[in-house]
Amino acid sequence: MDVRELADSLRAAEVDPDRYVLLPLLTEPGPWQLRPEGSVWLTRSAGLWRVVGGGIGPHYDATGDLCTFTTEERACETFLREMTGPTEPFAAEKARFSADCVRQWWEDEVRIALEDPAVAADRRRWRETWRVRELHGRQLMMVDEVDEAMIAAGVHREAFQLEGVDETDSPREGATVVLSHDDKGRWFWGRWDTDRPGLLRLQYRFETEGEACQSLYQECSGPLTVTAPLTLAQWRLQRSVALDNQAAAEQYDEQLQWRLRNEPPTKATGLPGWLTHHGVEPERYWISGMTWREAQPDAVCLISDGATGRWHAEGGLRGGRRAVLRRFASEEEAVEVFQHELTRPDGAPFTAEPTAGSAEAG
């Protein structure tokens, strides 16, 4: 039996398609991991076939190899037998994996106790506090409390932006993690996307402030090899995180492409992308900061004087020197004029400019 025959057999047996994923046959994009808890995924990599489990309590983000096979036939036969059997598929393997997660969690707690007894004591105190507060229906932890607790744990506080304490709408220099809430009142913490400046990628989402603070504290106060335990209700809420992150990234990229096409940049760093979108060949220009290539002899150059911060445009190389075509009062003026000249219909930028001096080749 191969994986295509397995797919046919599962359909014929009317197995709920939300209970499994056959990755070698998957063509649809998106976070396929967001299948209901208990679903299993047949994967193939490095010549091995694996059955991977998702949503195995008590740890979110913990997905493990339930079984490993050296042949496709054996993997498919086992997968079909488990998925069409009378009991929970791969129940023993899921129980083993869940037990391993619990064991790793408490091994981490022991390691923290040995390496930093003060932090371990705080973590024990907070676990007891959470237990008592939950019994009385109170918030598990507040923002000001997680702020103090992180500092006590030796966390680099400047790496965090906390709602109600710091500005959280935009990145702060040195900050990587944000704790805040959305317009629906749901709390979350996430990290600034290093590839998309200004975009926040959610890590976890919760219904309450207390749950979010608890999660963030457990994440940052110790070197853990598995993620913090979540209830089933909390885990189910995380399904929306991957979808929202994907949608936010797609929207960000679409808006960026629109700006490149329609909004001229105001900073020199935005000029190369804008000029490329408007059909200007890269060899026709050079801009200060383009360390990855040298200016071509006939290129028009936009130069920043590192000592004064002033900008000027230089023409093509003539006799070992470039003539200064124009000087600018600001970077914004330099960028506006440069993009206008490089996209002139006649393709001859700065042709009517008087020579304002000369400079060495940049």
C-alpha positions in Angstrom: 0.0 0.0 0.0 1.2 3.5 -0.8 0.0 6.9 0.4 -2.4 7.4 -2.4 -4.0 4.0 -1.8 -4.1 4.9 1.9 -6.1 8.1 1.1 -8.6 6.1 -1.0 -9.0 3.5 1.8 -9.6 6.2 4.4 -12.2 7.9 2.2 -13.9 4.5 1.6 -14.0 3.9 5.3 -15.6 7.3 5.8 -12.9 8.4 8.3 -13.5 12.1 9.3 -10.9 14.1 7.2 -10.4 16.5 10.1 -8.9 13.6 12.1 -5.8 13.2 9.9 -3.5 14.8 7.4 -1.5 13.0 4.7 1.3 15.5 4.2 2.8 14.0 1.1 -0.5 14.6 -0.7 -1.2 18.0 0.8 -1.6 20.8 -1.8 -3.5 23.4 0.0 -1.5 26.2 1.7 -2.0 27.3 5.3 -1.5 26.0 8.8 -2.6 22.4 8.4 -1.7 21.8 12.1 -4.9 23.5 13.1 -6.9 20.2 13.0 -8.9 19.3 16.1 -7.1 17.9 19.1 -6.1 14.3 18.8 -5.6 14.5 15.0 -2.6 12.7 13.5 -0.4 13.6 10.5 1.5 11.2 8.3 4.7 12.8 7.2 7.8 11.9 5.2 11.3 13.3 5.5 14.9 12.1 5.3 13.8 8.8 3.9 11.6 8.0 7.0 7.8 8.0 7.4 6.5 9.4 10.7 3.1 9.7 12.4 3.0 13.0 14.2 0.5 13.9 16.8 -0.9 17.4 17.5 -2.9 18.9 20.3 -1.7 16.3 22.8 -2.3 17.5 26.3 -1.1 19.0 28.5 1.2 21.1 26.4 0.5 23.3 23.5 3.2 23.6 20.8 4.3 20.1 21.7 3.9 17.9 18.6 5.8 14.6 18.7 6.7 11.6 16.6 4.3 8.9 17.7 5.7 6.3 15.3 8.6 6.1 12.8 8.8 3.7 9.8 11.4 2.9 7.3 9.0 2.0 4.5 5.9 3.6 3.0 4.0 0.4 2.9 4.5 -0.3 6.6 3.6 3.3 7.6 0.4 3.2 5.5 -0.8 -0.1 6.7 -0.3 0.9 10.4 -2.0 4.3 9.8 -5.0 2.7 8.1 -5.4 0.1 10.9 -5.3 2.7 13.7 -7.6 5.2 11.9 -10.2 2.5 11.2 -10.0 0.6 14.5 -12.5 0.7 17.3 -10.3 2.7 19.7 -8.6 6.1 19.8 -5.9 6.1 17.0 -2.4 5.8 18.4 -3.7 6.1 22.0 -0.7 4.4 23.6 1.7 6.5 21.7 -0.1 9.7 22.6 -0.1 8.7 26.2 3.6 8.1 26.1 4.3 11.4 24.4 2.1 13.3 26.9 3.9 11.7 29.8 7.3 12.7 28.3 6.1 16.3 28.1 5.2 16.3 31.8 8.5 14.7 32.7 10.5 17.2 30.7 8.5 20.1 32.3 9.4 19.0 35.8 13.0 18.2 34.9 13.2 21.8 33.8 11.8 22.9 37.1 14.5 20.9 39.0 17.2 22.3 36.8 16.0 25.9 37.5 16.0 25.0 41.2 19.6 23.9 41.0 20.8 26.8 38.8 18.8 29.6 40.4 17.1 28.8 43.7 15.6 32.3 44.1 13.9 32.1 40.7 12.7 28.6 41.5 11.2 29.7 44.8 9.3 32.6 43.0 8.0 30.1 40.4 6.7 27.8 43.2 5.2 30.8 45.0 3.4 31.9 41.9 2.1 28.4 41.1 0.5 28.4 44.6 -0.9 31.9 44.1 -2.4 30.9 40.8 -4.0 27.9 42.4 -5.6 29.9 45.2 -6.8 32.7 42.9 -8.3 30.3 40.5 -10.3 28.7 43.3 -11.7 32.2 44.2 -12.4 33.2 40.6 -9.8 36.0 40.6 -7.3 37.1 37.9 -4.3 34.8 38.0 -1.8 37.6 37.5 -1.9 41.3 36.6 0.5 43.3 34.3 2.1 45.1 37.2 2.7 41.8 38.9 4.3 40.1 35.9 6.4 43.2 35.4 7.8 42.9 39.0 8.1 39.1 38.7 10.1 39.3 35.5 12.5 41.8 37.0 13.0 39.5 40.0 13.7 36.6 37.7 16.6 38.6 36.1 14.9 39.2 32.8 16.2 42.0 30.6 13.2 44.3 31.1 14.0 46.5 28.1 13.2 43.5 25.8 9.5 43.7 26.8 6.7 46.1 26.1 3.8 45.6 28.6 0.3 47.1 28.1 -0.4 49.8 30.7 3.3 50.2 31.5 4.9 50.8 28.1 3.8 52.0 24.7 2.8 48.8 22.8 1.5 50.2 19.4 4.9 50.3 17.7 8.3 48.7 18.3 10.6 50.2 20.9 14.4 50.1 20.3 15.7 46.9 22.0 12.2 45.4 22.6 11.2 42.1 21.0 8.2 40.9 23.0 4.8 42.6 23.5 2.0 41.8 26.0 -1.3 43.6 25.2 -4.9 43.0 24.2 -6.9 43.3 21.0 -10.1 45.3 20.3 -12.2 42.3 21.4 -10.6 42.3 24.9 -8.6 39.2 24.3 -5.1 39.3 25.7 -2.0 38.1 23.9 1.7 38.2 23.8 3.9 38.1 20.7 7.1 39.0 19.1 8.0 41.7 16.6 8.6 40.2 13.1 12.2 40.7 12.2 11.4 40.4 8.5 8.5 42.7 8.5 9.2 45.9 10.5 6.3 46.9 12.7 4.4 43.7 12.3 3.6 41.8 15.5 3.4 38.0 15.3 1.3 36.5 18.1 2.7 33.7 20.2 -0.3 33.0 22.4 -3.8 34.4 22.8 -6.0 34.2 26.0 -9.4 35.4 27.1 -8.0 37.1 30.3 -5.2 39.3 31.4 -4.3 36.8 34.1 -3.8 33.9 31.7 -1.6 36.0 29.4 0.6 37.2 32.2 0.9 33.7 33.6 2.0 32.4 30.2 4.5 35.1 29.6 6.0 34.7 33.1 6.4 31.0 32.7 8.0 31.5 29.3 10.6 34.0 30.3 11.5 33.0 33.8 13.2 29.7 33.1 15.1 27.7 30.4 12.3 25.3 29.4 12.4 22.6 26.8 8.6 22.4 26.4 6.0 25.1 26.4 3.9 25.9 29.5 0.8 23.7 30.1 -2.5 25.0 28.8 -6.0 23.9 29.4 -8.0 22.4 26.5 -10.0 25.6 26.2 -6.8 27.7 26.1 -5.3 25.3 23.5 -8.4 25.6 21.3 -8.1 29.4 21.3 -4.6 29.1 19.9 -5.9 27.8 16.6 -6.8 31.3 15.6 -3.3 32.5 16.2 -1.7 30.8 13.3 -4.5 31.9 10.9 -4.3 35.5 12.1 -0.5 35.6 11.8 -0.8 34.3 8.2 -3.5 36.8 7.3 -1.5 39.7 8.9 1.7 38.8 7.0 -0.2 38.6 3.7 -1.9 41.9 4.4 1.5 43.5 5.3 3.1 42.2 2.1 0.2 43.4 0.0 0.3 46.9 1.6 4.1 47.0 1.1 3.7 46.2 -2.6 1.0 48.9 -3.0 3.2 51.5 -1.3 6.1 50.6 -3.5 3.9 51.1 -6.6 2.0 54.1 -5.5 3.7 56.0 -2.6 7.1 57.5 -3.3 9.5 57.0 -0.4 10.7 59.8 1.8 14.0 58.0 2.9 16.9 56.9 0.8 16.6 53.4 2.0 13.3 53.1 0.2 14.5 54.3 -3.1 16.0 51.1 -4.6 12.7 49.2 -4.2 10.6 52.0 -5.5 12.9 52.6 -8.5 12.9 48.9 -9.4 9.1 48.8 -9.3 9.1 51.8 -11.7 11.4 50.0 -14.2 14.7 51.9 -13.5 17.6 49.6 -14.1 19.9 49.2 -11.1 23.0 50.1 -13.1 21.7 53.5 -13.8 22.0 54.7 -10.2 23.9 54.3 -6.9 22.8 55.5 -3.4 24.9 55.9 -0.3 24.5 52.8 1.8 24.4 50.4 -1.2 27.5 48.5 0.1 26.6 45.3 -1.9 27.6 46.9 -5.2 29.7 49.6 -6.7 28.5 52.6 -8.8 28.8 52.0 -12.6 30.8 54.7 -14.5 27.7 56.2 -16.1 25.4 55.9 -13.0 23.9 58.9 -11.3 24.7 58.8 -7.6 22.9 60.1 -4.5 25.5 60.8 -1.9 25.3 61.5 1.8 28.2 63.2 3.5 28.8 61.2 6.6 30.4 64.1 8.4 27.7 66.7 7.8 24.6 64.6 6.9 24.0 66.6 3.8 23.0 65.1 0.5 24.0 65.8 -3.1 23.7 64.2 -6.5 26.6 63.4 -8.7 26.8 62.6 -12.4 28.7 60.0 -14.4 32.4 59.4 -14.0 34.4 61.8 -16.2 38.2 61.9 -16.1 38.2 60.0 -12.8 35.8 62.4 -11.1 32.0 62.9 -10.8 30.5 66.4 -11.1 28.2 67.5 -8.4 24.8 68.1 -10.1 22.8 69.4 -7.2 23.0 69.9 -3.4 19.9 69.4 -1.2 18.7 70.9 2.0 17.4 67.6 3.4 17.2 63.8 2.8 13.5 64.2 2.0 14.3 66.8 -0.8 17.1 64.6 -2.1 14.9 61.5 -2.3 12.0 63.4 -4.0 14.2 65.0 -6.7 16.2 61.8 -7.3 13.2 59.6 -7.9 11.7 62.3 -10.2 14.8 62.6 -12.2 15.5 58.9 -12.6 11.9 58.3 -13.9 11.9 61.1 -16.4 10.3 60.1 -19.7 13.4 61.1 -21.7 15.6 58.9 -19.6 18.2 61.7 -19.1 18.3 62.7 -15.4 19.7 66.1 -14.4 20.4 67.0 -18.0 19.6 70.7 -17.4 21.6 70.9 -14.1 24.3 73.4 -13.7 27.6 72.0 -12.4 27.9 72.9 -8.7 31.4 71.5 -8.2 33.1 68.1 -8.3 33.8 65.3 -6.0 35.8 62.1 -5.9 33.9 59.0 -7.2 31.6 57.4 -4.6 
